[in-house]
Amino acid sequence: MRVCGIDLGNPGGLAVLSDELPNGIWPFCTLCIEALPATLSRLGLQRLVHRLCKEHCVELVATERPGMWGRVSVGMAQREKQGLVRAVCEALQIRLVDYQPQEVKRAVAGYGRAGKEQVARCVRRLACLPRGLDEHQTDAVAIAAVALNRERARRAAATQRRLPVRRRPAARRR
């Protein structure tokens, strides 16, 4: 399975992970990591996501859920970018999931309020990434890794056969 993780920040980052060729501690390999330039237009973002999803045969796209903390204009810009990514996913018939930033931090660093540098350090160690990546690229890898692990768990749970629930007979009243 191939998953694309997108950090919608400004500048932002994009990573494509696969679980087909496992290496390192986590059972995935990195196919592509790209930085999204701050000057990238909305159409340029759509074209980049479309090209990478087609090129790497992506089955799932994951983003961080845009928040409204801090400046409102930043949250609105992230929501606009997420809408563009959603349009690409619908055109290519790819499922899109989004996670709260605290979910990603908890899954990667073990603490939902971890700082960006702590998350980046954990991702670099877990995924055997080089040191030259910026925090947006490591965030994209973290988002993709969480989505990949959750999707694999979801698929495994869906394939398990459900056992019928045996109920105890009701106690008799006297």
N, C-alpha and C positions, 0 to 999 in steps of 0.2 A: 504494500500500500504506500502511496506517496501523498504527503501532506505539505501544503504551503502555509507558512506562518507569516503574517504581515503585522509589523509594528506601524501603526498609523500616525505616529508622532511626526514632528517636523524637525529634522529631515525624515527619519523613518528607516525601516529596514525590511527585508524580505528574505525568507529562507525556505528551501524545499528539502524535506527529509524523506527518507525511504527506510522501510524495515526489511527490504529484500536482501541487503548485503550487510549484516550486522558487524560492527567493529566497536571496540571500546566497552565501557561499562554498560551504557544504555544500549538496548538492541535496535539501533538505527544508524544510518550513515547519512552524511550531509552531501546532497547533490549540488546545491547552489546556494550561495549567500550573496546578496547584493544590498548595497546602500541605496536608499531612495534620496536623491538630491533634494535640497530644500526648494530649488527652483523648478522642480518637476511640475508640469502643468497637470490638470485633472485628466485631460485626454491622454497625456503621456503616461500617467499612472494606469489608466485603463488598458492602454496598449501593452505596457510592460507586464501587467498581471496576466493579460490574455495570452501573450507570447510565451511566458514561462509556464503557464498551466498547460498549454498545448504541447510545448516542447518537452516537458517532463512527465506528461500524462498524469496530472494531479487528480486525485480522487476526492480530496477534502481540502477546504481552505479555512483557516482559523485566524481570527483577529482578537485583539483586546477590545472589550466593550468600552466605547468612548464614555468618559465621565464628564461631569459638569463642575468638577472642582477647579479651583484656580480661575483663570480668565474664561469668560463665557465664549469668546471668539475662538479659543483653542478647541473647546469641546465641540462647537458647531463645525469647525473645519474637519475634525476627526469624523464626525457623523456624516459629513458630505463625502469624505473619502470612503467611508464604509459603504455608503449607498452606491458609489461607483464600483466598488469591489463586488457588491451584491449583484449589480447589473451584469458584470462579467460572469459571475457564477451561474446566474440564471440562463445566460446565453449559452454557456458551455454545459449546462446541466450538472453542475458540481455542487455538492452540499457545502453550506457555509455555517460555521459555528463561531460563537464568540464567548470569551471568558472574561470574568472580572479580573482586574490586575492582581487582586489579592489571591485569587485561585491559582494563578500562574506562579506567583511568588511562593505560595505555600507548597505547591507541588515540586518546585525546583529547589528552593532554599530551605524549606521546612518551616518558614515563618512568613505569615501573610503581610507583615509590615516591613519586610526586608528592604534595604536600600538597593538602588540600581547597581552599584558596584558589587554588592554581595551576590546578587542574582547573576551578574556577568561572570563573577569568579566561579560560582557553582556550575554554570553552563559550560564555561571553558574546561573545567575539570571533568565534568560528566561526558561531554561530547568530544573531548580531545581536540578543541579548536585552537587555532593560533592566537597569539596575543594581539595582533594588529587590528582586531575587529572592534568597532565602536559599540557603545551600549545599545544602540537601536538594532544593530545586527544581532547581538546576543539576545536581545528581547525577542526578536523574530524567531530565533532558534528555540528559545524557551517556549514560546507560544506553540510552535509546530510540534515540539517534543511532547508537550502536555496533550495536545490534540491527538497525536499519534497513539500515545499510551491509552488515552480514554477511549478512542475509537476501537483499538484492539480489544480492550476489556468489554466494550459494548457488544462487539461481534462475538466474542467468546461466550458472553452471557446469553446472547440470542440463540446460539447453537446448542446450548445445554438443554437437555430434556427436562421439563418440569415434572417433578414427582407429585402424585396426587396427595392432597393433605388428608390425613386420617384424623377424624374427629373422635374424641372420647364419647362414649355414651353418657347422656345426662344422668346425674345422680338422682336416685329416687327420693322423693319426699315422703316423710312419714306422717 
